[in-house]
Amino acid sequence: MNSRQSWIALAGGLLSVLLSVAFVSSGLPKLMNEEVAAIEFAVWGFPHWLLYVVGGTELLGALAILHRRTLRWGVLLLACVICGGIATHLNFGEWEALQQSLAFAVILAAVAWWPRSPS
């Protein structure tokens, strides 16, 4: 592998780590039943148990995108979460949160198709 390919692979790995950190920081408050997250889900009319499902899915996806063998499964899990977030924010007219979800969707797409080293 040449130097350029190494840098591209390293950048993809760094992007995966940053996205993973973002989803861990989003999923943990849900799993810990923090008040802000619980209130948001109640305002949206979602059942309380869904808070744990979404938080757990975010954590599983965040861990999965860090490993080459599980990357695609992690992308799939996080894509489901992002699609749900986009639909929710659209439905409730939460434009700033919608922008954040769309940004995460773009970054997730980049992580999914970023060139990886063959090792």
C-alpha positions in Angstrom: 0.0 0.0 0.0 1.4 3.4 -0.9 1.6 6.5 1.3 -1.6 8.1 -0.2 -3.6 4.9 0.3 -2.4 4.8 3.9 -3.5 8.3 4.6 -6.9 7.7 3.0 -7.4 4.6 5.1 -6.2 6.4 8.2 -8.7 9.3 7.5 -11.5 6.8 7.1 -10.6 5.2 10.4 -10.5 8.6 12.2 -13.9 9.4 10.7 -15.3 6.1 12.0 -13.9 6.9 15.5 -15.4 10.4 15.5 -18.8 9.2 14.4 -18.6 6.4 17.0 -17.9 8.9 19.8 -20.9 11.0 18.6 -23.3 8.0 18.7 -21.9 6.8 22.1 -22.6 10.3 23.5 -26.1 10.2 22.1 -26.9 6.6 23.1 -25.6 6.6 26.7 -28.1 9.2 28.0 -30.9 7.2 26.6 -29.7 4.0 28.2 -29.1 5.8 31.5 -32.7 7.1 31.2 -31.5 10.7 31.6 -34.3 13.2 32.0 -33.8 15.2 28.9 -33.9 12.1 26.7 -36.9 10.7 28.4 -38.8 14.0 28.1 -38.0 14.2 24.4 -39.3 10.7 23.8 -42.5 11.5 25.8 -43.0 14.8 23.8 -42.7 12.8 20.6 -45.3 10.3 21.9 -42.9 7.4 21.9 -43.2 4.6 24.5 -40.6 4.8 27.2 -39.1 1.4 26.4 -38.1 2.7 22.9 -35.6 5.0 24.7 -33.6 1.9 25.6 -33.9 0.3 22.2 -32.7 3.4 20.4 -29.9 4.0 22.9 -28.8 0.4 22.7 -28.9 0.4 18.9 -26.8 3.6 18.9 -24.2 1.9 21.1 -24.1 -1.3 19.2 -23.8 0.6 15.9 -21.1 2.8 17.3 -19.0 -0.2 18.4 -19.6 -2.0 15.1 -18.4 0.7 12.8 -15.0 0.6 14.6 -14.3 -2.9 13.3 -13.8 -3.8 9.6 -15.7 -7.1 9.9 -18.8 -5.5 11.5 -18.7 -2.2 9.7 -21.6 -2.9 7.4 -23.8 -4.1 10.3 -23.0 -1.0 12.3 -23.8 1.2 9.3 -27.1 -0.5 8.9 -28.0 -0.1 12.6 -27.0 3.5 12.6 -28.8 4.2 9.3 -32.0 2.9 10.9 -31.5 5.3 13.9 -30.8 8.2 11.7 -33.8 7.6 9.4 -36.0 7.5 12.5 -34.5 10.7 13.8 -34.9 12.4 10.5 -38.6 11.4 10.3 -39.2 12.5 13.9 -37.5 15.9 13.4 -39.4 16.5 10.2 -42.7 15.5 11.8 -42.2 17.9 14.7 -40.6 20.7 12.7 -37.3 20.5 14.7 -35.1 22.1 12.0 -31.8 22.3 13.9 -32.0 18.7 15.1 -32.9 17.7 11.5 -29.8 19.4 10.2 -27.7 17.4 12.8 -29.3 14.2 11.7 -28.7 14.9 8.1 -25.1 15.7 8.8 -24.7 12.4 10.6 -26.3 10.6 7.7 -23.8 12.2 5.3 -20.9 11.2 7.6 -22.3 7.7 8.0 -22.5 7.3 4.2 -18.9 8.5 3.9 -17.8 5.9 6.6 -19.8 3.2 4.7 -18.1 3.8 1.3 -14.7 5.0 2.5 -11.8 3.0 1.1 -10.3 0.6 3.6 -6.9 -1.0 3.8 -7.0 -4.7 2.8 -5.6 -5.8 6.1 
